[in-house]
Amino acid sequence: MLKMTTDNYIQIPNVAFGFGTEYKLNNDELKVFAYLQFMKNVGTMNIRTHVTIIVEDLGWTTSNASRDNVKAGKALEGLRDKGYITLSFNGDVKKNALAIEINDEMKKATAEGKVNWKQNPFKFKGFTPIKSSEYNLAGEDDYHLTVMAYHNWRNNAQFEYAICDKEWCEVLELGMTRTREIINDCIFLTKVSGKRYQDETGKWKQETNQYVKSMSVKTNLKEIETKNKNLSFLEREREKVTDENVLLNEGIFKQIFDKQTKFYWDGYKAWKETICDHVKQAGQKKIDAMLKSSKEGAKYVVEKLEKEYQERLKSKERAHRMMEIHMNEFEGHEEWTSPYKQKEIKEESFFDDM
């Protein structure tokens, strides 16, 4: 597959993930759409190309050239029919030069996808950026670009729930077994298994798995000299974090590592109690800067959070002491024994009359 050699990015309209809607792109269509955006002329939405070029650049070449061209042609026509591009050519899309224009208006489209296993519909709107380094990392592997793009959107948007297996199946348009295989094969995702718990009926269940993206794998941007060349500061910091509580919570992560994000109770508590040295050092650096800051209120925020933290610790300690006292009192009582002696029943008496 053709690697992108410039630090650039594209934008995927989120309706492209809209399972059950007219805008949903299949895996091939999404790959071609992403590729076309990288290939467009600077400052325009126009591309002039040929299906054979697309096939070669996407790594779709097999021993059957005709079938390869059909695959690319079908993806292009799908993008056209769903409104993502305008496609002009003379004669056969698989044989002649193509003039393509990307429809930027699709980023404004909205859609709702309904499934029988969720009461409320999924809402798709806006767009998700994909960096060239992420595009390269997804590579030629089937479905990996779709996984990368969807994870980016769901990870950055304000969702209250993780991506469940059923949702992945809808996005990839595959069965459960194949979907799990693909997710597990994505080297840029690390699965954090959901915790097991008992519901009110005593039945054991498991929380939804979560996925942490890592950009630590080399992406070969011009045979990259340093693996973090095209990563932002926060992404580089994220790779050094080992505390799952910080990794899986974008809000807490930014409170500790992002200078522009304010500290709140959950972030302060996570920093105080982390065993990750990198998180501990980053949080301390930010706290020190706040204490020295000339901005009104910065020092007050730190003092207030620390006071609240210490008060909660004391409250917790008091609760533990009370629990120990009650346990000691309980153990101090002598066991009460009834004077009544139950009649001994011999096992064979159950069978005498049989």
C-alpha positions, -999 to 999 in steps of 0.1 A, spaced: 0 0 0 12 35 -8 25 52 23 18 89 30 51 107 33 38 141 46 24 150 80 -12 155 69 -47 144 78 -81 137 62 -117 139 74 -142 111 75 -178 122 78 -192 102 108 -223 93 88 -200 69 70 -202 47 101 -240 50 102 -250 13 102 -286 9 89 -285 42 71 -281 52 34 -248 68 42 -230 37 56 -197 30 38 -185 -6 35 -149 -14 41 -137 -10 5 -156 23 1 -141 38 32 -106 28 21 -110 44 -13 -126 75 2 -97 80 26 -71 74 -2 -88 99 -25 -86 126 1 -49 121 4 -45 122 -33 -66 153 -41 -49 183 -56 -37 208 -30 -63 235 -23 -91 216 -42 -113 187 -39 -104 173 -73 -86 142 -83 -77 128 -117 -68 91 -116 -75 56 -130 -88 24 -113 -55 6 -120 -36 33 -100 -61 30 -71 -57 -8 -71 -19 -6 -70 -18 22 -44 -42 4 -20 -23 -29 -24 -53 -47 -40 -33 -62 -68 -38 -100 -73 -33 -124 -102 -67 -114 -116 -64 -78 -128 -99 -77 -141 -114 -86 -107 -91 -60 -90 -104 -33 -113 -140 -43 -106 -134 -41 -69 -121 -5 -72 -148 5 -97 -175 -8 -74 -162 11 -45 -161 43 -65 -196 39 -78 -207 32 -42 -192 65 -30 -209 83 -59 -243 68 -52 -241 76 -15 -231 112 -22 -195 113 -11 -180 120 -45 -190 131 -80 -175 107 -106 -170 116 -143 -156 93 -170 -162 82 -206 -174 47 -212 -163 22 -185 -153 33 -150 -129 3 -149 -110 12 -181 -109 50 -186 -95 81 -169 -115 93 -140 -123 129 -128 -134 128 -92 -145 156 -68 -150 150 -31 -183 163 -17 -172 183 14 -209 188 23 -211 152 36 -194 164 68 -226 183 76 -248 153 71 -266 136 100 -281 102 104 -296 78 130 -290 41 131 -314 18 149 -306 -17 162 -328 -42 180 -304 -46 209 -304 -9 219 -334 12 229 -321 46 216 -308 51 181 -271 58 173 -266 94 161 -240 101 135 -229 137 127 -197 157 123 -165 142 111 -134 124 124 -98 134 114 -74 106 104 -37 115 104 -13 102 78 6 83 105 -27 65 115 -35 58 79 -1 42 74 -4 23 107 -37 7 96 -19 -4 64 -33 -29 39 -49 -51 66 -86 -57 60 -109 -35 81 -81 -20 101 -87 15 87 -124 13 95 -115 2 131 -90 30 134 -115 56 122 -144 44 143 -123 41 174 -110 77 169 -145 90 167 -159 71 197 -128 79 218 -129 116 211 -166 122 213 -185 125 246 -199 91 249 -209 75 282 -204 39 271 -177 19 256 -178 2 222 -194 -33 227 -189 -63 204 -223 -59 189 -215 -24 179 -183 -34 163 -202 -61 143 -225 -34 130 -197 -11 119 -177 -39 102 -208 -56 89 -195 -90 100 -203 -118 124 -192 -119 160 -163 -144 155 -148 -126 126 -152 -92 142 -134 -103 173 -105 -117 152 -101 -84 134 -101 -63 166 -76 -86 182 -54 -84 152 -52 -46 153 -17 -39 166 -26 -3 174 -53 -13 199 -49 -28 233 -79 -45 248 -87 -39 285 -111 -66 295 -142 -54 314 -145 -64 350 -167 -93 361 -195 -86 385 -227 -101 399 -260 -85 391 -289 -83 415 -299 -119 407 -265 -132 415 -257 -139 379 -221 -132 368 -217 -107 340 -188 -87 324 -185 -50 318 -179 -39 282 -143 -43 270 -124 -10 263 -97 -3 238 -66 19 242 -49 31 210 -12 31 208 9 48 182 41 32 193 43 10 162 66 25 135 46 40 106 74 43 80 68 80 71 99 83 48 115 56 69 108 76 100 138 86 120 121 88 153 89 69 160 72 99 176 81 124 149 45 131 139 28 126 173 15 154 193 28 160 228 -2 144 245 1 113 223 37 109 233 28 113 269 0 88 266 24 61 254 43 64 287 13 59 310 7 25 326 -22 35 348 -54 22 332 -76 46 352 -58 75 335 -55 58 301 -92 50 298 -105 83 310 -98 111 285 -109 138 310 -86 126 338 -57 122 313 -60 158 302 -64 171 337 -29 157 345 -11 163 312 -28 191 294 -18 226 306 -51 241 293 -73 217 312 -83 225 347 -78 201 376 -110 187 392 -116 162 420 -114 130 399 -82 140 382 -66 151 414 -75 119 432 -62 98 403 -29 117 405 -26 113 443 -33 76 441 -15 65 409 14 41 411 26 51 376 57 72 380 51 91 348 16 102 358 29 111 393 57 133 379 35 150 353 8 158 379 34 171 404 48 194 377 14 208 370 6 213 407 39 231 413 32 254 383 -3 262 397 11 270 432 36 294 416 12 309 391 3 346 393 -32 338 381 -58 344 408 -74 313 421 -48 287 409 -32 283 443 -67 282 459 -78 254 436 -48 232 447 -53 239 484 -91 232 481 -85 199 463 -58 188 488 -81 197 518 -110 178 503 -87 148 496 -74 148 532 -109 151 546 -120 121 525 -90 101 537 -99 109 573 -135 99 567 -124 67 552 -101 59 581 -129 66 606 -152 42 587 -125 15 588 -120 21 626 -157 18 633 -159 -14 613 -130 -29 632 -147 -19 665 -179 -36 655 -160 -67 644 -141 -69 676 -172 -65 697 -189 -93 677 -159 -116 681 -158 -109 719 -192 -124 726 -191 -160 737 -210 -183 713 -245 -190 728 -253 -227 730 -289 -240 734 -294 -265 762 -316 -285 738 -298 -314 723 -311 -325 689 -319 -361 686 -293 -380 667 -306 -395 635 -287 -424 622 -283 -426 585 -295 -462 582 -329 -453 597 -339 -437 564 -336 -470 547 -351 -495 573 -386 -494 558 -375 -496 522 
